[in-house]
Amino acid sequence: MTTVTRDDPTDVQPTGGLLRHRDFRLLWAGQAVSSVGSNVTTVALPLVAVAVLDAGTFQVAVLTAAAWLPWLLIGLPAGAWVDRLPRRPVMVVCDLLCAAAFLSVPLAALLGRLTIAQLLVVALSAGAARVFFETADQVYLPVLLRPGQLPEGNAKLQATQTVSYVVGPGLAGLIAQLTGAVAALLLDALTFLLSAVFLLRIRTREPRVRRAERSRSLRRDITEGLRFVIRDPYLRVLTVFGAASNIGLTGYQAVLVVFLVRELRLEPGLVGALVGVMSAGGIIGALLATTVARRCGSARALLIAAALTGPPALLIPLAAPGVGLAWPALGGLLIGLGVAIGNVVKGAFRQTYTPHHLLGRVTVSMHLLNYGTIPLAAVLAGAIGARYGVGTAIVVMTAWLALTPLILFVGPIRRRRDLPAAPAAS
């Protein structure tokens, strides 16, 4: 059995709040720059496929699917491995692998050898690194912070991430407009290198992970994490809700760039600006998340977040050139607001509620279903778009998303003001 010896939290948390916490600031800075780069990619990679390689709707959707497919392929063993390994080195290696992957695109383009196949390999490689990075990151944050500081820490990280949803696509569109979409991926590679530098400067000593049972199998570790999620009524319903909502979210996002470029005839700069505006609600949501959870209760905050994430999606198919762009902008703003509030509340709940020695496996077990639906949704949206038109794909996926909040009414969350601090068995 894996046991974790943790330092006294007072050893790693200076007084004065998280802005004075040196190691948290470094983690925050590293995530900020890599998030900007990742969100440059969400627009730049499809633009490279469409503008440089003349890819079709289905091919662009498959690119989105490839970035998330590793959660299905290696998600469960990744969680078990992260619970056995020091997390910060795992995160650094992932940053370096992502930098190399994205740097290969402009190099291949310069040599005249860029293909859709290479873009797929890049998306898969970066996706695999993301599996390990995000899992390690979820386990590493409670090492730096006290349990009571996790909501604030998650809120700050979520706020920065949602800022990147605005800045990244805007930068991608601007760079693509001025110098071409391929050049935007150079920025992405640089951000991952900067993230690795910030992580390497963190001083906090990680917990020592001791293996009480050296012969314990990876399969047993994986099963233990899965069993915890399946048996817990709160984690179980949050996992199902996340999986269902990601089908709608990813489905429309996978074909959104194609829709804006080919159906609405928007320039790359305007595409990046619109996607950035659609994501701007996440900034407000991340800033308000802890306040909403404190005043309304964490369980009720999840219901509010779900209501904001679902029905407003129906505004996106109303998009039209000119003033009609206000509809997807408003819908995206409200969706971003709800997603950010939900992510902050769920992240803090999972980190404090789950026994620390299980946290990596529980996190990746939830992500397996949450993120595992993403490649399937992207392929489905691409197939619908290729067969019936990209506009129809947008309508189908946003309609699905609008219905997903109903899932949270199945289970104990609807009856509570606040989520519990620990499992009932504890």
Rosetta blueprint (number, residue, H / E / L):
1 M L
2 T E
3 T E
4 V E
5 T E
6 R L
7 D L
8 D L
9 P H
10 T H
11 D H
12 V L
13 Q L
14 P L
15 T L
16 G L
17 G L
18 L H
19 L H
20 R H
21 H L
22 R H
23 D H
24 F H
25 R H
26 L H
27 L H
28 W H
29 A H
30 G H
31 Q H
32 A H
33 V H
34 S H
35 S H
36 V H
37 G H
38 S H
39 N H
40 V H
41 T H
42 T H
43 V H
44 A H
45 L H
46 P H
47 L H
48 V H
49 A H
50 V H
51 A H
52 V H
53 L L
54 D L
55 A L
56 G L
57 T H
58 F H
59 Q H
60 V H
61 A H
62 V H
63 L H
64 T H
65 A H
66 A H
67 A H
68 W H
69 L H
70 P H
71 W H
72 L H
73 L H
74 I H
75 G H
76 L H
77 P H
78 A H
79 G H
80 A H
81 W H
82 V H
83 D H
84 R H
85 L L
86 P L
87 R H
88 R H
89 P H
90 V H
91 M H
92 V H
93 V H
94 C H
95 D H
96 L H
97 L H
98 C H
99 A H
100 A H
101 A H
102 F H
103 L H
104 S H
105 V H
106 P H
107 L H
108 A H
109 A H
110 L H
111 L L
112 G L
113 R L
114 L L
115 T L
116 I H
117 A H
118 Q H
119 L H
120 L H
121 V H
122 V H
123 A H
124 L H
125 S H
126 A H
127 G H
128 A H
129 A H
130 R H
131 V H
132 F H
133 F H
134 E H
135 T H
136 A H
137 D H
138 Q H
139 V H
140 Y H
141 L H
142 P H
143 V H
144 L H
145 L L
146 R L
147 P H
148 G H
149 Q H
150 L H
151 P H
152 E H
153 G H
154 N H
155 A H
156 K H
157 L H
158 Q H
159 A H
160 T H
161 Q H
162 T H
163 V H
164 S H
165 Y H
166 V H
167 V H
168 G H
169 P H
170 G H
171 L H
172 A H
173 G H
174 L H
175 I H
176 A H
177 Q H
178 L H
179 T H
180 G L
181 A H
182 V H
183 A H
184 A H
185 L H
186 L H
187 L H
188 D H
189 A H
190 L H
191 T H
192 F H
193 L H
194 L H
195 S H
196 A H
197 V H
198 F H
199 L H
200 L H
201 R L
202 I L
203 R L
204 T L
205 R L
206 E L
207 P L
208 R E
209 V E
210 R E
211 R E
212 A L
213 E L
214 R L
215 S L
216 R L
217 S L
218 L H
219 R H
220 R H
221 D H
222 I H
223 T H
224 E H
225 G H
226 L H
227 R H
228 F H
229 V H
230 I H
231 R H
232 D L
233 P H
234 Y H
235 L H
236 R H
237 V H
238 L H
239 T H
240 V H
241 F H
242 G H
243 A H
244 A H
245 S H
246 N H
247 I H
248 G H
249 L H
250 T H
251 G H
252 Y H
253 Q H
254 A H
255 V H
256 L H
257 V H
258 V H
259 F H
260 L H
261 V H
262 R H
263 E H
264 L L
265 R L
266 L L
267 E L
268 P H
269 G H
270 L H
271 V H
272 G H
273 A H
274 L H
275 V H
276 G H
277 V H
278 M H
279 S H
280 A L
281 G H
282 G H
283 I H
284 I H
285 G H
286 A H
287 L H
288 L H
289 A H
290 T H
291 T H
292 V H
293 A H
294 R H
295 R H
296 C H
297 G L
298 S H
299 A H
300 R H
301 A H
302 L H
303 L H
304 I H
305 A H
306 A H
307 A H
308 L H
309 T H
310 G L
311 P H
312 P H
313 A H
314 L H
315 L H
316 I H
317 P H
318 L H
319 A L
320 A L
321 P L
322 G H
323 V H
324 G H
325 L H
326 A H
327 W H
328 P H
329 A H
330 L H
331 G H
332 G H
333 L H
334 L H
335 I H
336 G H
337 L H
338 G H
339 V H
340 A H
341 I H
342 G H
343 N H
344 V H
345 V H
346 K H
347 G H
348 A H
349 F H
350 R H
351 Q H
352 T H
353 Y H
354 T L
355 P L
356 H H
357 H H
358 L H
359 L H
360 G H
361 R H
362 V H
363 T H
364 V H
365 S H
366 M H
367 H H
368 L H
369 L H
370 N H
371 Y H
372 G H
373 T H
374 I H
375 P H
376 L H
377 A H
378 A H
379 V H
380 L H
381 A H
382 G H
383 A H
384 I H
385 G H
386 A H
387 R H
388 Y H
389 G L
390 V H
391 G H
392 T H
393 A H
394 I H
395 V H
396 V H
397 M H
398 T H
399 A H
400 W H
401 L H
402 A H
403 L H
404 T H
405 P H
406 L H
407 I H
408 L H
409 F H
410 V L
411 G L
412 P H
413 I H
414 R H
415 R H
416 R L
417 R L
418 D L
419 L L
420 P L
421 A L
422 A L
423 P L
424 A L
425 A L
426 S L
